[in-house]
């Protein structure tokens, strides 16, 4: 895989919310979020590195639904999928039967029911994401905490 700074593609953020929280996310409105792990599926057709750097920044004006969640929750892993075409909806559709989805979250620009999925435990979330990616035969790279730090610069 090439460096993520020069490529486009899709990504999955694995986000940990330590305790139950009520969040207001712009047009999404106010909702209760359970403590646990969330997988958010997004695209970065203008470059993976700048998009991931923005998601990792704590000093940003919220724009996307996920910005409101990441102000409270921590990104623990990122799965990067290099692609010249958008595949995030295919990923979301593969995740949907495996997890509870947060209806309407992150999908205002497509026909999906959600781009955010919930699991109470991290291993359950990671295993489900791996299964979904194998179903759609999409090569990916998992960035863990140490590698994620590089994107914050």
C-alpha positions in Angstrom: 0.0 0.0 0.0 1.1 3.5 -0.8 1.4 6.3 1.9 -2.0 7.4 2.9 -1.0 11.1 2.3 -1.2 10.7 -1.5 -4.1 8.3 -1.9 -7.9 8.4 -1.8 -10.2 5.8 -0.3 -12.5 4.9 2.5 -11.9 4.3 6.2 -13.5 2.9 9.3 -12.9 4.7 12.6 -13.2 2.5 15.7 -14.4 4.8 18.4 -14.7 4.1 22.2 -17.3 5.9 24.2 -16.5 5.2 27.9 -19.9 6.1 29.3 -23.5 6.7 28.2 -23.8 10.2 26.7 -26.4 12.4 25.1 -25.0 14.0 22.1 -26.4 16.6 19.7 -25.0 16.2 16.2 -26.2 19.1 14.0 -29.0 18.0 11.7 -28.9 14.5 13.3 -30.4 16.0 16.4 -30.0 14.9 20.1 -29.6 11.2 20.8 -28.5 8.9 23.6 -25.3 6.9 22.8 -24.5 3.8 24.8 -21.1 3.2 26.3 -19.1 0.8 24.0 -17.5 0.7 20.6 -18.6 2.3 17.4 -17.5 1.8 13.8 -17.9 4.8 11.6 -17.5 4.3 7.8 -16.4 7.3 5.8 -14.7 8.3 2.5 -11.7 10.4 1.8 -11.7 11.0 -1.9 -9.6 14.2 -1.4 -6.9 12.2 0.4 -6.9 9.9 3.4 -4.2 11.6 5.4 -5.9 15.1 5.6 -9.3 13.5 6.4 -7.9 11.3 9.1 -5.9 14.2 10.6 -9.1 16.2 10.8 -10.9 13.4 12.5 -8.1 13.0 15.1 -8.0 16.7 15.8 -9.7 17.8 19.0 -9.7 21.5 18.0 -12.2 21.5 15.1 -15.5 23.0 14.3 -18.0 20.1 14.0 -19.1 19.6 10.4 -19.9 15.9 10.0 -22.0 13.9 12.4 -18.9 11.9 13.5 -17.2 15.2 14.6 -19.7 15.4 17.5 -19.0 11.9 18.6 -15.2 12.2 18.5 -15.3 15.3 20.7 -16.4 12.9 23.5 -15.2 9.5 22.4 -11.7 8.3 21.6 -10.6 6.9 18.2 -8.8 3.6 19.1 -8.2 2.1 15.6 -8.5 3.2 12.0 -9.0 0.8 9.1 -7.7 2.3 5.8 -9.0 1.1 2.4 -7.2 2.6 -0.5 -9.5 3.0 -3.5 -10.1 5.3 -6.5 -13.9 4.7 -6.1 -16.2 5.1 -3.1 -16.7 1.9 -1.3 -18.1 3.2 2.1 -21.7 2.3 1.3 -20.7 -1.3 0.4 -18.8 -1.5 3.7 -21.8 0.0 5.6 -24.1 -2.6 4.0 -21.8 -5.4 5.0 -21.6 -4.2 8.6 -25.4 -3.6 9.0 -26.5 -7.2 9.5 -23.8 -7.7 12.2 -24.4 -4.7 14.5 -26.9 -2.4 15.9 -26.8 0.7 13.6 -27.5 4.3 14.6 -30.2 5.2 12.1 -29.5 8.2 10.0 -25.9 8.8 11.3 -23.3 9.8 8.7 -25.4 8.9 5.7 -27.1 12.2 4.7 -25.4 12.1 1.3 -26.3 8.5 0.3 -29.1 6.0 0.5 -27.8 4.0 3.4 -29.7 3.7 6.7 -26.5 4.4 8.7 -22.7 4.7 8.6 -22.3 4.2 12.4 -22.5 0.8 14.1 -22.4 -0.3 17.7 -20.9 -3.2 19.7 -20.4 -3.3 23.5 -16.9 -4.9 23.2 -13.9 -3.9 21.1 -13.1 -7.5 20.0 -16.7 -8.0 18.8 -16.4 -4.8 16.8 -13.0 -5.6 15.2 -14.0 -9.2 14.3 -17.3 -8.0 12.7 -15.4 -5.3 10.7 -12.9 -8.0 9.5 -15.8 -10.2 8.4 -17.5 -7.4 6.6 -14.3 -6.5 4.7 -13.6 -10.1 3.7 -17.2 -10.3 2.4 -16.6 -7.4 0.0 -13.0 -8.5 -0.7 -11.6 -5.1 0.1 -7.9 -5.0 1.1 -7.2 -2.9 4.2 -4.6 -1.8 6.7 -5.4 -1.5 10.4 -3.8 1.5 12.2 -3.6 1.0 16.0 -2.8 3.6 18.6 0.9 4.0 17.9 0.4 4.4 14.1 -2.6 6.8 14.7 -0.3 9.3 16.5 1.5 10.0 13.2 -1.7 11.3 11.7 -2.1 14.0 14.4 1.0 15.9 13.2 
